[in-house]
């Protein structure tokens, strides 16, 4: 699907491979866990383009997993496709109870054979952070983070356990270094630092200076940087300038799932594949939509695809009108007509 353009980047000196426990992540590009977006359909598309060394599921409620599991042999909706999906694959969990997280982590590691169990310590959404006292709420308590990671590591061994954090809760004195050291001390295999505070949410810009400082305080654990990696050049710069061991790509990959392929080429010093044509992007969106409808049915599938479809048209002519129209669709016929129109 991708043609090639002559642009290349100097990726700098050769680097040691990114190792997360026994897993070698090559290339060192990780697809971020994004609630409502990084489902099985999206991960299939990312895998089709290539370039993502480690795809990750949406964040999964550990408590919800156990509640659903008690009802029978089924998995939470956010683990759709995990049983059959190629590896490597990371699954991200959230909760604040070490025993619950350990119980679910063990199931993922030993029954579903996932490659990595990741703990969410960065979600700033009120339902997770404030009401459930999980996600970024836990950044205030490095000792609790350590207890959680230690418990999950023991339950999942030899499958590696990682954590995704932010550079701090906000104005509090606790910062990413304190939390990252707690993760490392408890046996964590890697930490991802998003360069915004929890108070920022998705506002402002990611502070890569702060991400890079964390690296200075780690003894053995690799550091993965996350935030505002929107181009292949930015991925190269993150590794060469900021010294992180890996790069996690989030929202930019929703609009351009081929970004991972372009970043992989950039890191290898190869010509950068061009973006797909607009017609190819339309077909990609329709293929994505069909996968969602096959899983959730036409009504729910159409609703789920509304916000995802808007991402595909970011920065293109007519994007605002397209968003207005697609936000109102309720049937496959309407959706297809708008995309093809």
Backbone as numpy.savetxt, mean C-alpha at the origin, in Angstrom:
# Nx Ny Nz CAx CAy CAz Cx Cy Cz
1.12 -3.36 -23.58 0.30 -2.14 -23.58 1.15 -0.89 -23.58
2.36 -0.95 -22.97 3.19 0.24 -22.87 4.17 0.31 -24.03
4.26 1.49 -24.63 5.31 1.73 -25.60 6.51 2.28 -24.83
7.60 2.60 -25.56 8.81 3.06 -24.87 9.19 4.46 -25.32
9.56 5.31 -24.37 10.07 6.62 -24.69 11.54 6.68 -24.29
12.33 7.56 -24.86 13.77 7.49 -24.66 14.26 7.98 -23.31
13.40 8.56 -22.47 13.86 9.14 -21.22 14.45 8.06 -20.30
15.61 8.34 -19.76 16.23 7.46 -18.78 16.76 8.29 -17.63
17.01 7.63 -16.50 17.56 8.31 -15.33 18.79 7.56 -14.86
19.70 8.29 -14.26 20.84 7.67 -13.63 20.43 7.22 -12.24
20.32 5.92 -12.06 19.85 5.39 -10.78 20.96 5.32 -9.74
22.15 5.78 -10.10 23.23 5.80 -9.12 23.90 4.45 -8.99
24.68 4.30 -7.93 25.43 3.06 -7.72 24.49 1.90 -7.45
25.01 0.70 -7.72 24.22 -0.50 -7.47 23.93 -0.59 -5.98
22.75 -1.13 -5.64 22.30 -1.17 -4.27 22.16 -2.61 -3.80
22.25 -2.78 -2.49 21.93 -4.07 -1.91 20.44 -4.33 -2.10
20.04 -5.57 -2.33 18.61 -5.85 -2.49 17.86 -5.58 -1.19
16.59 -5.25 -1.33 15.74 -5.06 -0.16 15.32 -6.43 0.37
15.69 -6.70 1.60 15.33 -7.97 2.23 14.41 -7.70 3.41
13.26 -8.32 3.37 12.31 -8.26 4.48 12.27 -9.66 5.06
13.05 -9.86 6.10 13.24 -11.22 6.60 13.85 -12.07 5.50
13.29 -13.25 5.23 13.84 -14.11 4.18 13.41 -13.69 2.77
12.51 -12.72 2.67 11.96 -12.32 1.38 12.81 -11.24 0.74
13.22 -11.47 -0.50 13.91 -10.45 -1.29 12.87 -9.72 -2.13
12.76 -8.43 -1.94 11.79 -7.61 -2.66 12.51 -6.93 -3.82
12.27 -7.43 -5.01 12.97 -6.96 -6.19 11.98 -6.74 -7.34
11.85 -5.48 -7.81 12.55 -4.28 -7.38 12.05 -3.80 -6.01
12.77 -2.87 -5.38 12.39 -2.42 -4.04 11.24 -1.41 -4.05
10.20 -1.76 -4.77 9.01 -0.91 -4.94 7.82 -1.66 -4.37
7.14 -1.04 -3.43 6.02 -1.69 -2.76 4.73 -0.94 -3.08
3.68 -1.68 -3.32 2.36 -1.09 -3.56 1.68 -0.91 -2.21
1.24 0.31 -1.94 0.72 0.65 -0.61 -0.63 0.01 -0.34
-0.90 -0.30 0.94 -2.25 -0.70 1.33 -3.14 0.53 1.41
-4.25 0.51 0.67 -5.15 1.67 0.64 -6.59 1.19 0.77
-7.23 1.56 1.87 -8.59 1.12 2.13 -9.53 1.58 1.02
-10.30 0.64 0.49 -11.25 0.96 -0.56 -10.65 0.93 -1.95
-9.34 0.71 -2.05 -8.70 0.77 -3.36 -7.84 -0.45 -3.68
-6.94 -0.84 -2.80 -5.97 -1.88 -3.17 -6.53 -3.29 -2.99
-7.68 -3.52 -3.64 -8.31 -4.82 -3.58 -7.71 -5.76 -4.63
-8.27 -6.95 -4.73 -7.73 -7.97 -5.62 -7.71 -7.51 -7.08
-8.76 -6.82 -7.51 -8.82 -6.35 -8.90 -7.68 -5.38 -9.19
-7.45 -4.44 -8.29 -6.38 -3.47 -8.49 -5.01 -4.17 -8.47
-4.83 -5.09 -7.54 -3.54 -5.78 -7.45 -3.26 -6.60 -8.71
-4.31 -7.17 -9.31 -4.13 -7.92 -10.55 -3.63 -7.00 -11.66
-4.17 -5.79 -11.71 -3.75 -4.84 -12.74 -2.30 -4.42 -12.51
-1.95 -4.15 -11.26 -0.57 -3.79 -10.95 0.38 -4.92 -11.35
0.00 -6.15 -11.04 0.84 -7.29 -11.40 0.95 -7.42 -12.92
-0.12 -7.11 -13.62 -0.10 -7.22 -15.08 0.95 -6.27 -15.68
1.04 -5.06 -15.17 2.05 -4.13 -15.66 3.44 -4.51 -15.18
3.52 -5.07 -13.99 4.82 -5.42 -13.43 5.46 -4.24 -12.73
6.54 -4.53 -12.03 7.30 -3.47 -11.38 7.11 -3.37 -9.89
6.02 -3.91 -9.35 5.80 -3.87 -7.91 6.45 -5.10 -7.28
7.47 -4.87 -6.46 8.14 -5.99 -5.83 7.32 -6.65 -4.75
6.38 -5.89 -4.16 5.54 -6.44 -3.10 4.18 -5.75 -3.09
3.14 -6.37 -3.63 1.78 -5.83 -3.51 1.24 -6.07 -2.10
0.28 -5.23 -1.69 -0.29 -5.31 -0.35 -1.81 -5.15 -0.42
-2.51 -5.87 0.45 -3.96 -5.77 0.51 -4.40 -4.46 1.15
-5.70 -4.22 1.11 -6.28 -3.18 1.95 -6.06 -3.56 3.42
-6.11 -2.58 4.33 -5.96 -2.92 5.74 -7.19 -3.69 6.19
-6.94 -4.74 6.97 -7.98 -5.67 7.41 -8.12 -5.58 8.92
-9.34 -5.47 9.41 -9.59 -5.46 10.84 -9.34 -6.86 11.40
-8.39 -6.99 12.31 -8.12 -8.29 12.91 -9.32 -8.77 13.71
-9.95 -7.86 14.42 -11.14 -8.23 15.21 -12.27 -8.67 14.29
-12.44 -7.95 13.18 -13.46 -8.32 12.21 -13.19 -9.67 11.58
-11.91 -9.97 11.34 -11.52 -11.27 10.80 -12.02 -12.38 11.70
-11.77 -12.26 13.00 -12.18 -13.31 13.93 -13.69 -13.44 14.03
-14.40 -12.32 13.96 -15.86 -12.36 14.01 -16.43 -13.07 12.80
-15.90 -12.77 11.61 -16.37 -13.42 10.40 -15.98 -14.89 10.40
-14.77 -15.17 10.86 -14.28 -16.55 10.90 -15.15 -17.43 11.78
-15.70 -16.87 12.85 -16.55 -17.64 13.75 -17.85 -18.08 13.10
-18.22 -17.42 12.00 -19.47 -17.75 11.31 -19.31 -18.87 10.29
-18.08 -19.23 9.98 -17.88 -20.29 9.00 -16.58 -20.11 8.25
-16.38 -20.97 7.26 -15.14 -20.97 6.48 -15.18 -19.88 5.42
-14.98 -18.66 5.85 -14.99 -17.54 4.92 -13.94 -16.53 5.37
-13.67 -15.57 4.50 -12.70 -14.54 4.79 -13.35 -13.18 4.68
-12.81 -12.16 5.34 -13.33 -10.81 5.17 -13.26 -10.38 3.71
-14.17 -9.49 3.34 -14.24 -9.01 1.96 -12.90 -8.45 1.49
-12.17 -7.82 2.38 -10.91 -7.21 1.98 -9.80 -8.23 1.71
-10.07 -9.50 2.01 -9.11 -10.56 1.67 -9.56 -11.33 0.44
-10.44 -10.72 -0.32 -10.87 -11.31 -1.59 -9.65 -11.65 -2.45
-9.60 -12.89 -2.92 -8.57 -13.32 -3.86 -7.25 -13.73 -3.25
-7.09 -13.57 -1.93 -5.78 -13.80 -1.31 -5.35 -15.26 -1.40
-6.29 -16.18 -1.28 -5.94 -17.60 -1.31 -5.23 -17.98 -2.61
-5.76 -17.49 -3.74 -5.27 -17.92 -5.05 -4.22 -16.99 -5.63
-4.06 -15.81 -5.09 -3.19 -14.80 -5.68 -1.72 -15.21 -5.67
-0.98 -14.90 -6.71 0.46 -15.20 -6.71 1.16 -14.51 -5.55
2.26 -15.06 -5.15 3.13 -14.46 -4.15 4.32 -13.83 -4.85
4.96 -12.82 -4.25 4.77 -12.36 -2.87 3.53 -11.51 -2.70
3.02 -11.49 -1.49 1.86 -10.69 -1.13 1.90 -10.38 0.36
1.70 -9.12 0.70 1.60 -8.70 2.10 0.14 -8.44 2.44
-0.22 -8.76 3.67 -1.55 -8.43 4.19 -1.37 -7.50 5.38
-2.12 -6.40 5.36 -2.01 -5.44 6.47 -3.18 -5.60 7.44
-2.86 -5.65 8.73 -3.85 -5.79 9.79 -3.87 -4.54 10.67
-5.04 -4.31 11.29 -5.08 -3.25 12.30 -5.89 -3.70 13.50
-5.48 -3.29 14.66 -6.16 -3.47 15.94 -5.19 -2.91 16.98
-5.56 -2.99 18.26 -4.64 -2.54 19.31 -4.37 -3.62 20.34
-4.89 -4.83 20.08 -4.75 -5.93 21.02 -3.70 -6.90 20.51
-2.59 -7.06 21.22 -1.54 -7.96 20.75 -2.02 -9.39 20.51
-2.88 -9.90 21.38 -3.34 -11.28 21.25 -4.20 -11.46 20.01
-5.08 -10.52 19.75 -5.95 -10.61 18.57 -5.12 -10.50 17.30
-4.21 -9.55 17.26 -3.35 -9.39 16.08 -2.49 -10.63 15.88
-1.99 -11.21 16.96 -1.16 -12.41 16.85 -1.97 -13.58 16.33
-3.20 -13.74 16.80 -4.04 -14.85 16.36 -4.33 -14.78 14.87
-4.66 -13.59 14.39 -4.97 -13.44 12.98 -3.69 -13.50 12.14
-2.62 -12.90 12.64 -1.35 -12.98 11.93 -0.91 -14.41 11.72
-1.09 -15.25 12.74 -0.72 -16.66 12.63 -1.54 -17.36 11.56
-2.82 -17.04 11.48 -3.68 -17.63 10.44 -3.19 -17.23 9.05
-2.88 -15.96 8.90 -2.40 -15.47 7.60 -1.08 -16.13 7.22
-0.19 -16.25 8.20 1.14 -16.76 7.92 1.14 -18.26 7.65
0.40 -19.02 8.45 0.53 -20.47 8.41 -0.59 -21.19 7.66
-1.72 -20.53 7.47 -2.82 -21.16 6.72 -2.96 -20.56 5.32
-2.83 -19.24 5.23 -2.94 -18.59 3.92 -1.58 -18.40 3.25
-0.52 -18.63 4.00 0.85 -18.57 3.45 1.17 -17.23 2.78
0.76 -16.14 3.42 1.12 -14.83 2.89 2.61 -14.61 3.09
3.16 -13.66 2.35 4.61 -13.43 2.38 5.03 -12.53 3.53
4.18 -11.58 3.89 4.49 -10.59 4.93 3.20 -10.26 5.67
3.28 -10.12 6.97 2.17 -9.60 7.77 2.57 -8.20 8.22
1.79 -7.21 7.81 2.09 -5.81 8.11 1.09 -5.27 9.12
1.56 -4.50 10.07 0.70 -3.92 11.11 0.50 -2.44 10.82
-0.75 -2.02 10.76 -1.06 -0.62 10.50 -0.92 0.20 11.78
0.02 1.12 11.76 0.22 2.05 12.88 0.18 3.49 12.38
-0.51 3.70 11.26 -0.50 5.03 10.68 -1.84 5.58 10.25
-2.88 4.75 10.25 -4.17 5.24 9.75 -4.70 6.36 10.64
-5.02 7.55 10.06 -5.50 8.66 10.86 -7.03 8.79 10.87
-7.73 7.87 10.19 -9.19 7.95 10.10 -9.80 7.81 11.49
-10.78 8.64 11.82 -11.33 8.70 13.18 -11.85 7.35 13.66
-12.51 6.60 12.79 -13.08 5.33 13.21 -12.01 4.36 13.68
-10.83 4.45 13.10 -9.72 3.58 13.48 -8.89 4.20 14.59
-8.53 5.46 14.40 -7.60 6.13 15.31 -8.24 6.52 16.63
-9.37 7.19 16.57 -9.97 7.71 17.78 -10.92 6.71 18.45
-11.88 6.20 17.68 -12.87 5.32 18.30 -12.29 3.96 18.65
-11.46 3.40 17.79 -10.90 2.08 18.05 -9.52 2.14 18.70
-8.97 3.35 18.86 -7.65 3.54 19.47 -6.60 2.62 18.83
-6.61 2.61 17.52 -5.67 1.81 16.74 -5.02 2.71 15.70
-4.32 2.13 14.74 -3.69 2.93 13.71 -2.75 3.96 14.31
-2.86 5.22 13.87 -1.93 6.26 14.30 -2.08 6.62 15.78
-3.17 6.24 16.42 -3.32 6.46 17.86 -2.15 5.82 18.62
-1.69 4.67 18.13 -0.65 3.92 18.83 0.73 4.55 18.70
0.88 5.53 17.81 2.17 6.21 17.68 2.57 6.93 18.97
1.59 7.24 19.80 1.89 7.93 21.06 2.54 7.00 22.08
2.48 5.69 21.83 2.89 4.71 22.84 3.86 3.69 22.26
5.12 4.07 22.08 6.09 3.14 21.51 6.19 1.81 22.28
6.03 1.85 23.59 6.10 0.60 24.37 4.98 -0.35 23.98
3.79 0.19 23.76 2.67 -0.66 23.31 2.93 -1.18 21.91
3.51 -0.35 21.07 3.87 -0.80 19.72 4.82 -1.99 19.82
5.82 -1.87 20.68 6.77 -2.95 20.85 6.11 -4.24 21.30
5.17 -4.13 22.24 4.47 -5.32 22.73 3.65 -5.97 21.63
3.00 -5.15 20.82 2.20 -5.67 19.72 3.08 -6.40 18.71
4.15 -5.73 18.29 5.02 -6.33 17.28 5.65 -7.61 17.80
6.11 -7.62 19.04 6.72 -8.81 19.61 5.77 -9.99 19.60
4.52 -9.74 19.95 3.51 -10.80 19.98 3.24 -11.35 18.57
3.10 -10.46 17.61 2.80 -10.89 16.25 3.99 -11.60 15.62
5.19 -11.12 15.88 6.39 -11.77 15.36 6.47 -13.22 15.86
6.23 -13.42 17.14 6.30 -14.77 17.71 5.26 -15.69 17.09
4.08 -15.16 16.79 3.00 -15.97 16.23 3.20 -16.29 14.76
3.88 -15.42 14.03 3.99 -15.56 12.58 5.28 -16.23 12.13
6.27 -16.29 12.98 7.58 -16.80 12.60 7.47 -18.10 11.82
8.18 -18.27 10.66 9.26 -17.44 10.11 8.78 -16.36 9.14
7.47 -16.20 8.96 6.97 -15.15 8.07 7.28 -13.79 8.69
7.89 -12.88 7.94 8.29 -11.59 8.52 7.10 -10.70 8.85
7.28 -9.90 9.88 6.27 -8.94 10.32 6.85 -7.54 10.17
6.08 -6.66 9.56 6.50 -5.28 9.34 5.47 -4.33 9.93
5.78 -3.05 9.91 4.83 -2.04 10.40 4.88 -0.84 9.48
3.73 -0.22 9.31 3.63 1.03 8.54 3.21 2.13 9.51
4.03 3.17 9.58 3.79 4.25 10.54 3.81 5.58 9.81
3.53 6.64 10.56 3.71 8.01 10.06 4.86 8.65 10.83
5.26 9.83 10.40 6.44 10.43 11.04 6.14 10.98 12.43
4.91 10.81 12.87 4.53 11.17 14.23 3.04 11.39 14.32
2.51 11.46 15.52 1.08 11.70 15.69 0.68 13.13 15.32
1.60 14.07 15.48 1.28 15.47 15.22 2.21 16.34 16.04
1.66 17.09 16.98 2.46 18.02 17.78 3.14 17.36 18.98
2.80 16.09 19.23 3.42 15.42 20.36 4.91 15.21 20.11
5.63 14.97 21.20 7.09 14.82 21.08 7.49 13.47 20.51
6.60 12.50 20.58 6.91 11.18 20.00 7.07 11.34 18.49
8.08 10.72 17.93 8.28 10.80 16.49 8.52 9.43 15.91
8.71 9.38 14.59 8.84 8.12 13.89 10.04 7.32 14.37
11.11 8.00 14.77 12.29 7.28 15.23 12.00 6.44 16.46
11.29 7.02 17.42 10.93 6.29 18.64 10.13 5.03 18.31
9.17 5.17 17.43 8.29 4.05 17.08 9.05 3.02 16.25
9.85 3.49 15.30 10.62 2.57 14.46 11.60 1.75 15.31
12.23 2.37 16.28 13.13 1.63 17.15 12.38 0.59 17.98
11.15 0.93 18.38 10.33 -0.05 19.11 10.00 -1.24 18.22
9.69 -0.97 16.95 9.40 -2.04 16.00 10.63 -2.93 15.82
11.79 -2.30 15.63 13.02 -3.06 15.43 13.37 -3.88 16.67
13.26 -3.28 17.83 13.60 -3.97 19.07 12.71 -5.16 19.35
11.51 -5.14 18.81 10.56 -6.23 19.03 10.66 -7.32 17.97
11.60 -7.17 17.03 11.79 -8.21 16.03 11.16 -7.93 14.69
10.70 -6.70 14.46 10.12 -6.35 13.17 11.14 -6.49 12.06
10.66 -6.87 10.87 11.56 -7.12 9.74 11.75 -5.91 8.85
10.88 -4.91 8.96 11.00 -3.66 8.19 9.97 -2.69 8.71
10.22 -1.41 8.45 9.24 -0.38 8.80 9.08 0.55 7.61
7.83 0.91 7.34 7.53 1.91 6.32 7.12 3.19 7.03
7.75 4.29 6.65 7.42 5.59 7.25 6.78 6.47 6.19
5.55 6.89 6.45 4.89 7.89 5.61 5.29 9.26 6.13
5.66 10.16 5.22 6.26 11.42 5.60 5.33 12.51 6.06
4.11 12.19 6.42 3.19 13.15 7.02 2.86 12.71 8.45
2.46 13.65 9.28 1.99 13.30 10.61 0.55 12.82 10.51
0.09 12.18 11.57 -1.30 11.75 11.61 -2.25 12.94 11.54
-1.88 14.05 12.19 -2.73 15.24 12.17 -2.90 15.80 10.76
-1.91 15.62 9.92 -1.99 16.12 8.54 -2.96 15.33 7.68
-3.16 14.07 8.00 -3.95 13.23 7.10 -3.25 13.11 5.77
-3.93 13.53 4.69 -3.32 13.54 3.36 -3.02 14.96 2.89
-3.07 15.93 3.82 -2.79 17.31 3.46 -1.30 17.60 3.49
-0.93 18.69 2.85 0.47 19.09 2.87 1.34 18.16 2.06
2.63 18.18 2.35 3.58 17.35 1.62 4.32 16.42 2.57
4.79 15.32 2.03 5.56 14.37 2.82 6.95 14.93 3.08
7.43 14.78 4.29 8.73 15.31 4.70 9.76 14.18 4.62
10.52 14.15 3.53 11.48 13.08 3.34 12.74 13.29 4.18
12.99 14.51 4.62 14.08 14.72 5.57 13.83 13.92 6.84
12.59 13.97 7.32 12.24 13.25 8.54 12.28 11.74 8.32
11.85 11.30 7.14 11.94 9.86 6.84 13.40 9.42 6.88
14.27 10.20 6.23 15.69 9.82 6.15 16.34 9.77 7.52
15.92 10.64 8.44 16.52 10.65 9.78 16.29 9.35 10.53
15.17 8.70 10.24 14.87 7.44 10.92 15.95 6.41 10.63
16.44 6.41 9.39 17.45 5.44 8.98 18.68 5.49 9.86
19.04 6.67 10.34 20.24 6.84 11.15 20.15 6.11 12.49
18.92 5.79 12.91 18.72 5.20 14.23 18.36 3.72 14.17
18.40 3.13 12.99 18.11 1.70 12.85 19.41 0.92 12.74
19.46 -0.25 13.37 20.68 -1.04 13.38 20.68 -2.11 12.28
19.54 -2.74 12.03 19.52 -3.84 11.07 18.29 -3.82 10.16
17.26 -3.13 10.59 15.96 -3.21 9.91 15.90 -2.25 8.73
15.46 -2.70 7.56 15.34 -1.80 6.41 14.23 -0.78 6.60
14.43 0.37 5.97 13.47 1.47 6.02 12.86 1.69 4.64
11.55 1.74 4.61 10.82 1.98 3.36 10.16 3.36 3.47
10.37 4.19 2.48 9.79 5.54 2.48 8.51 5.60 1.68
7.60 6.46 2.13 6.29 6.56 1.50 5.79 8.00 1.59
5.19 8.46 0.47 4.60 9.79 0.47 5.02 10.62 -0.72
4.06 10.96 -1.57 4.28 11.86 -2.71 5.23 11.30 -3.76
5.34 10.00 -3.87 6.13 9.40 -4.95 5.21 9.29 -6.16
5.28 10.29 -7.02 4.32 10.40 -8.12 4.91 10.12 -9.49
6.22 9.99 -9.57 6.88 9.77 -10.84 8.01 8.76 -10.68
8.48 8.25 -11.83 9.64 7.35 -11.80 10.85 8.08 -11.25
11.00 9.35 -11.63 12.13 10.15 -11.12 12.09 10.24 -9.60
10.90 10.42 -9.03 10.77 10.54 -7.58 11.17 9.24 -6.89
10.86 8.10 -7.50 11.25 6.82 -6.90 12.76 6.66 -6.88
13.41 7.04 -7.99 14.87 6.99 -8.05 15.48 7.92 -7.01
14.94 9.12 -6.90 15.47 10.11 -5.96 15.31 9.64 -4.52
14.19 8.98 -4.22 13.96 8.51 -2.86 15.07 7.55 -2.43
15.48 6.70 -3.32 16.51 5.73 -3.00 17.91 6.33 -3.03
18.18 7.20 -4.02 19.53 7.72 -4.18 19.82 8.90 -3.27
18.84 9.77 -3.07 19.06 10.97 -2.27 18.77 10.77 -0.79
17.69 10.06 -0.49 17.24 9.96 0.89 17.73 8.69 1.58
18.27 7.76 0.82 18.92 6.61 1.43 17.99 5.56 2.00
16.72 5.59 1.64 15.83 4.53 2.10 16.16 3.24 1.37
15.70 2.13 1.91 15.98 0.82 1.31 14.91 0.39 0.31
13.73 0.98 0.42 12.64 0.68 -0.49 11.70 1.86 -0.58
10.84 1.84 -1.58 9.89 2.94 -1.80 8.49 2.35 -1.94
7.56 2.92 -1.20 6.16 2.51 -1.30 5.39 3.56 -2.08
4.65 3.10 -3.09 3.86 3.99 -3.94 2.39 3.78 -3.63
1.69 4.88 -3.36 0.28 4.80 -2.99 -0.65 5.42 -4.00
-1.13 6.63 -3.70 -2.20 7.23 -4.50 -1.83 7.44 -5.96
-0.58 7.75 -6.24 -0.18 7.95 -7.64 -0.38 6.69 -8.45
-0.23 5.54 -7.81 -0.42 4.28 -8.51 -1.88 3.95 -8.79
-2.79 4.63 -8.11 -4.22 4.44 -8.41 -4.56 5.07 -9.75
-4.05 6.27 -9.98 -4.30 6.95 -11.24 -3.49 6.33 -12.38
-2.30 5.83 -12.03 -1.39 5.28 -13.06 -0.77 3.99 -12.55
-1.48 2.88 -12.65 -0.92 1.62 -12.16 0.31 1.17 -12.92
0.57 1.80 -14.07 1.79 1.51 -14.82 3.02 2.23 -14.25
2.81 3.06 -13.22 3.93 3.79 -12.61 4.97 2.83 -12.04
4.54 1.70 -11.51 5.49 0.75 -10.95 6.44 0.24 -12.03
5.89 -0.04 -13.20 6.70 -0.50 -14.32 7.70 0.57 -14.74
7.24 1.82 -14.78 8.13 2.92 -15.16 9.23 3.12 -14.11
8.86 3.02 -12.84 9.85 3.19 -11.77 10.87 2.06 -11.79
10.42 0.84 -12.07 11.35 -0.29 -12.15 12.39 -0.04 -13.24
11.92 0.43 -14.41 12.83 0.71 -15.51 13.81 1.82 -15.13
13.30 2.85 -14.46 14.16 3.96 -14.06 15.26 3.48 -13.11
14.90 2.62 -12.16 15.89 2.12 -11.21 16.94 1.26 -11.90
16.55 0.60 -13.00 17.47 -0.26 -13.73 18.27 0.51 -14.76
17.99 1.83 -14.90 18.68 2.63 -15.90 18.24 2.33 -17.31
17.03 1.81 -17.46 16.50 1.45 -18.77 15.59 2.57 -19.29
15.30 2.59 -20.60 14.33 3.55 -21.13 12.99 3.41 -20.42
12.35 4.54 -20.15 11.11 4.55 -19.38 9.92 4.29 -20.30
9.13 3.25 -20.04 7.93 3.02 -20.86 6.99 4.23 -20.80
6.41 4.57 -21.93 5.46 5.69 -21.98 4.13 5.27 -21.37
3.33 6.27 -20.99 1.98 5.99 -20.51 1.17 5.32 -21.61
0.21 4.48 -21.26 -0.71 3.95 -22.26 -1.47 5.09 -22.94
-1.95 4.84 -24.15 -2.77 5.83 -24.84 -4.08 6.01 -24.10
-4.81 7.07 -24.40 -6.10 7.29 -23.74 -7.06 6.15 -24.01
-7.04 5.61 -25.22 -7.92 4.48 -25.54 -7.52 3.26 -24.72
-6.23 3.02 -24.57 -5.77 1.90 -23.75 -6.16 2.10 -22.29
-6.11 3.33 -21.83 -6.51 3.61 -20.45 -8.00 3.37 -20.25
-8.80 3.72 -21.25 -10.25 3.43 -21.16 -10.49 1.93 -21.05
-9.79 1.16 -21.86 -9.96 -0.29 -21.84 -9.48 -0.88 -20.51
-8.44 -0.29 -19.96 -7.94 -0.72 -18.67 -8.99 -0.47 -17.59
-9.59 0.70 -17.61 -10.62 1.03 -16.64 -11.82 0.09 -16.77
-12.23 -0.21 -17.98 -13.38 -1.11 -18.19 -13.04 -2.52 -17.73
-11.81 -2.95 -17.95 -11.39 -4.27 -17.49 -11.41 -4.33 -15.96
-10.93 -3.26 -15.34 -10.97 -3.15 -13.88 -12.43 -3.23 -13.40
-13.29 -2.50 -14.06 -14.70 -2.47 -13.69 -15.33 -3.87 -13.80
-15.03 -4.58 -14.86 -15.59 -5.93 -15.04 -15.17 -6.86 -13.91
-13.92 -6.74 -13.48 -13.44 -7.58 -12.38 -14.21 -7.29 -11.09
-14.47 -6.00 -10.84 -15.21 -5.61 -9.64 -16.65 -6.11 -9.71
-17.29 -5.98 -10.88 -18.68 -6.41 -11.04 -18.80 -7.92 -10.90
-17.83 -8.64 -11.43 -17.85 -10.11 -11.30 -17.83 -10.53 -9.84
-17.15 -9.77 -9.00 -17.03 -10.12 -7.59 -18.21 -9.61 -6.76
-18.66 -8.38 -7.03 -19.64 -7.76 -6.15 -21.02 -7.58 -6.76
-21.17 -7.92 -8.04 -22.44 -7.71 -8.71 -22.54 -6.32 -9.31
-23.49 -6.11 -10.24 -23.54 -4.84 -10.97 -23.85 -3.63 -10.10
-24.75 -3.76 -9.14 -25.13 -2.59 -8.34 -24.01 -2.15 -7.41
-23.54 -3.07 -6.56 -22.48 -2.72 -5.62 -21.17 -2.44 -6.36
-20.91 -3.22 -7.41 -19.68 -3.03 -8.17 -19.61 -1.66 -8.81
-20.74 -1.18 -9.32 -20.77 0.14 -9.94 -20.51 1.23 -8.91
-21.12 1.08 -7.75 -20.91 2.07 -6.69 -19.45 2.08 -6.23
-18.87 0.89 -6.07 -17.48 0.80 -5.63 -16.51 1.43 -6.63
-16.86 1.36 -7.91 -15.95 1.87 -8.94 -16.05 3.37 -9.17
-17.01 4.02 -8.57 -17.17 5.46 -8.83 -15.91 6.24 -8.51
-15.42 6.10 -7.27 -14.27 6.91 -6.87 -12.99 6.41 -7.53
-12.96 5.10 -7.83 -11.77 4.59 -8.50 -11.69 5.13 -9.92
-12.83 5.19 -10.61 -12.84 5.69 -11.99 -12.35 7.13 -12.05
-12.68 7.92 -11.04 -12.23 9.31 -11.03 -10.71 9.42 -11.00
-10.06 8.46 -10.35 -8.60 8.48 -10.26 -7.97 8.33 -11.64
-8.57 7.50 -12.47 -7.98 7.23 -13.79 -7.91 8.49 -14.66
-8.79 9.42 -14.45 -8.84 10.59 -15.32 -8.12 11.80 -14.75
-7.41 11.63 -13.66 -6.70 12.77 -13.07 -5.73 13.38 -14.06
-5.79 14.71 -14.17 -4.86 15.44 -15.01 -5.14 15.37 -16.50
-6.25 14.77 -16.89 -6.59 14.66 -18.31 -7.65 15.69 -18.67
-7.73 16.06 -19.95 -8.78 17.00 -20.38 -10.16 16.43 -20.07
-11.03 17.28 -19.55 -12.40 16.85 -19.25 -12.53 16.05 -17.97
-11.48 16.04 -17.13 -11.50 15.20 -15.92 -12.61 15.64 -14.96
-12.81 16.95 -14.82 -13.82 17.43 -13.87 -15.23 17.00 -14.30
-15.55 17.16 -15.57 -16.86 16.75 -16.07 -17.03 15.24 -15.94
-15.96 14.50 -16.23 -16.02 13.04 -16.10 -16.32 12.64 -14.66
-15.64 13.27 -13.69 -15.88 12.95 -12.28 -17.33 13.25 -11.89
-17.85 14.36 -12.37 -19.23 14.73 -12.04 -20.20 13.67 -12.55
-19.98 13.20 -13.76 -20.88 12.21 -14.35 -20.74 10.84 -13.68
-19.49 10.40 -13.52 -19.29 9.04 -13.03 -19.70 8.90 -11.56
-19.68 10.00 -10.82 -20.07 9.95 -9.41 -21.55 9.66 -9.22
-22.32 9.75 -10.30 -23.77 9.57 -10.20 -24.25 8.26 -10.82
-23.38 7.51 -11.46 -23.83 6.32 -12.18 -24.32 5.26 -11.21
-25.25 4.43 -11.68 -25.78 3.37 -10.84 -25.94 2.05 -11.58
-25.70 2.04 -12.89 -25.85 0.82 -13.67 -24.62 0.62 -14.56
-24.35 -0.63 -14.95 -23.22 -0.88 -15.87 -23.37 -0.14 -17.19
-24.58 -0.03 -17.68 -24.80 0.65 -18.96 -24.39 2.11 -18.87
-24.75 2.76 -17.79 -24.36 4.17 -17.60 -22.86 4.31 -17.46
-22.26 3.40 -16.69 -20.82 3.47 -16.47 -20.07 3.33 -17.78
-20.40 2.31 -18.55 -19.71 2.05 -19.81 -19.89 3.20 -20.78
-21.10 3.76 -20.84 -21.37 4.86 -21.74 -20.50 6.08 -21.42
-20.36 6.37 -20.14 -19.56 7.54 -19.73 -18.08 7.30 -20.02
-17.60 6.11 -19.73 -16.18 5.83 -19.97 -15.85 5.85 -21.46
-16.73 5.33 -22.27 -16.47 5.26 -23.71 -16.85 6.54 -24.44
-17.58 7.42 -23.75 -18.06 8.64 -24.40 -16.97 9.68 -24.64
